[in-house]
Amino acid sequence: MTKRELRHIYRQKRTAIDPREKLKLDDLLLIQLQQFYFPDVRVLFTYWPMAGSSEPNTHLFNAYLRHSIPMLNIAFPRANFDSRDMQAILIKEDSVYKTSDYGITEPSAGEVVDPAAIDLVFVPLLICDKEGNRVGYGKGFYDKFLMHCREDVIKIGFSYFEPVEKIDDSNAFDVPLNYCVTPQHLYEF
């Protein structure tokens, strides 16, 4: 199937998850994440789950890593829809956030983090395939951003669903994941 077809199917599947079931699935994702050991991670680039899109609760995952990695720096994206790019903004305890017209909650201000300084990225997705290619929201922000990160940056996606066999229209500009975490499995690509 194509990205467009998969995007349509998995948006519907994700929004159809009962809220109580979603809480359980988020807990299972966290348990799977706890199987990782990140001895060299100092900077995490993560994202705020979009309201109404039933994204996995990355706040749980961020809090776990903040607790388990002393001195972890966390950055969130700030997107520019005119230029179709984004920056990593370092957050602090007193960071102020705003929700854009696109429904994306971002830091209002903060220090810009060089993509080359990022060690771990939580990459949003709707579904991925068994090669680590993912279906995102179709704007290409993350693929473009990840091209500026180090080759050894760890890219993890969280999905309530097991990977599909193949995304038919993946291309050379797509940056694959290193891992996909599902409620039942960890996939390494």
C-alpha positions in Angstrom: 0.0 0.0 0.0 1.0 3.6 -0.5 1.7 6.1 2.2 -1.5 7.9 1.4 -3.6 4.7 1.7 -1.8 3.7 5.0 -2.1 7.2 6.4 -5.9 7.1 5.9 -6.3 3.6 7.3 -4.1 4.1 10.4 -5.5 7.5 11.3 -8.9 5.8 11.5 -7.6 2.8 13.4 -5.8 5.0 15.9 -8.7 7.3 16.6 -11.0 4.3 17.0 -9.0 3.1 20.1 -11.1 3.4 23.2 -9.5 5.9 25.7 -9.2 3.2 28.4 -7.5 0.9 26.0 -5.1 3.7 24.9 -4.0 4.1 28.5 -3.2 0.4 28.7 -1.4 0.5 25.3 0.7 3.5 26.4 1.8 1.6 29.5 2.8 -1.4 27.4 4.8 0.9 25.1 6.6 2.3 28.2 7.4 -1.2 29.4 8.9 -2.0 26.0 10.9 1.2 26.0 12.3 0.2 29.4 14.1 -2.7 27.6 16.5 -0.2 26.1 19.7 1.0 27.7 21.0 4.4 26.6 24.4 4.9 28.2 25.5 7.7 25.9 22.3 9.6 25.4 22.5 13.2 26.6 20.1 15.0 24.2 16.6 13.7 23.4 14.5 15.2 20.6 10.9 14.4 21.3 7.4 15.8 20.6 4.2 16.7 22.3 1.4 14.3 21.2 -1.2 16.2 19.2 -4.6 16.6 20.8 -7.3 14.7 19.0 -4.9 12.5 17.0 -4.6 9.6 19.6 -0.8 9.7 19.4 1.1 7.6 21.9 1.7 9.5 25.1 5.3 10.6 24.7 5.1 12.5 28.0 5.3 9.1 29.7 8.4 8.1 27.7 10.1 11.5 28.2 9.5 11.4 32.0 10.9 7.9 32.2 14.1 8.9 30.4 14.4 12.1 32.4 14.3 10.0 35.5 16.7 7.3 34.3 19.3 9.5 32.5 20.8 12.1 34.9 21.3 15.5 33.2 19.3 14.6 30.1 18.6 17.6 27.9 15.2 17.5 26.2 14.2 19.4 23.0 10.9 19.8 21.2 10.3 20.8 17.6 9.3 24.2 16.5 8.0 24.0 12.9 8.1 26.7 10.2 5.3 25.8 7.8 6.4 28.4 5.3 9.9 26.9 4.8 8.8 23.4 5.7 11.5 22.9 8.3 11.9 22.8 12.0 14.3 23.5 14.8 15.0 21.6 18.0 14.3 23.9 21.0 15.8 23.0 24.4 13.1 23.0 27.1 13.5 23.9 30.8 11.2 23.5 33.8 9.7 27.0 33.1 9.3 26.6 29.3 6.2 28.1 27.9 4.3 26.3 25.2 1.8 27.3 22.5 -0.3 25.3 20.2 0.0 26.3 16.6 -2.8 26.7 14.1 -1.9 23.2 12.9 -2.6 21.7 16.4 1.1 21.2 17.3 2.2 22.2 20.8 5.7 23.8 20.7 8.0 25.7 23.0 7.4 29.5 22.5 11.1 30.3 23.0 14.3 28.6 24.0 17.8 27.7 22.9 18.1 26.1 19.5 19.9 22.8 19.6 22.2 21.8 16.8 20.8 18.6 15.1 24.3 17.1 15.3 24.1 17.3 19.1 21.0 15.1 19.3 21.5 11.5 20.4 18.0 10.1 20.4 14.9 11.1 18.4 11.3 10.0 19.1 9.8 10.2 15.6 6.1 10.5 15.2 4.4 8.1 12.9 1.1 6.5 12.0 2.6 3.1 10.9 5.9 1.7 9.7 7.0 -1.2 7.6 9.3 -4.1 8.3 12.3 -2.1 6.9 11.9 0.8 9.3 10.2 3.1 6.7 7.4 5.1 8.3 4.2 6.9 7.3 4.1 10.3 9.0 1.7 13.1 8.5 2.9 13.8 5.0 4.8 17.1 5.2 8.4 15.7 5.4 9.5 17.8 8.4 11.2 14.9 10.2 12.9 13.4 7.2 14.3 16.8 6.3 15.4 17.4 9.9 16.9 13.9 10.4 19.2 14.5 7.4 21.0 17.1 9.5 21.5 14.7 12.5 24.5 12.5 13.0 24.5 9.1 11.2 24.5 7.4 14.6 21.5 9.2 16.0 19.0 6.7 17.4 15.5 7.0 15.8 12.6 5.4 17.6 9.0 5.4 16.6 6.1 4.3 18.8 3.1 2.5 17.2 0.0 0.9 18.6 0.1 -1.4 15.6 2.6 -4.0 14.3 4.6 -3.0 11.2 3.1 -3.6 7.7 5.0 -5.7 5.3 6.1 -2.9 2.9 5.3 0.8 2.2 5.1 0.7 -1.6 6.2 4.3 -2.3 9.1 4.8 0.1 11.9 6.8 -1.5 15.5 7.8 -1.1 14.6 10.9 0.9 12.8 8.9 3.6 14.9 8.4 6.7 14.2 5.0 8.3 13.8 4.3 11.9 16.3 2.3 13.9 13.6 0.9 16.1 9.8 0.7 16.3 8.2 0.1 19.7 4.8 -1.6 19.8 2.8 -2.7 22.8 4.0 -6.3 22.2 7.4 -6.1 20.4 10.6 -4.1 19.8 11.6 -4.0 16.1 15.1 -3.3 15.1 15.9 -2.3 11.5 
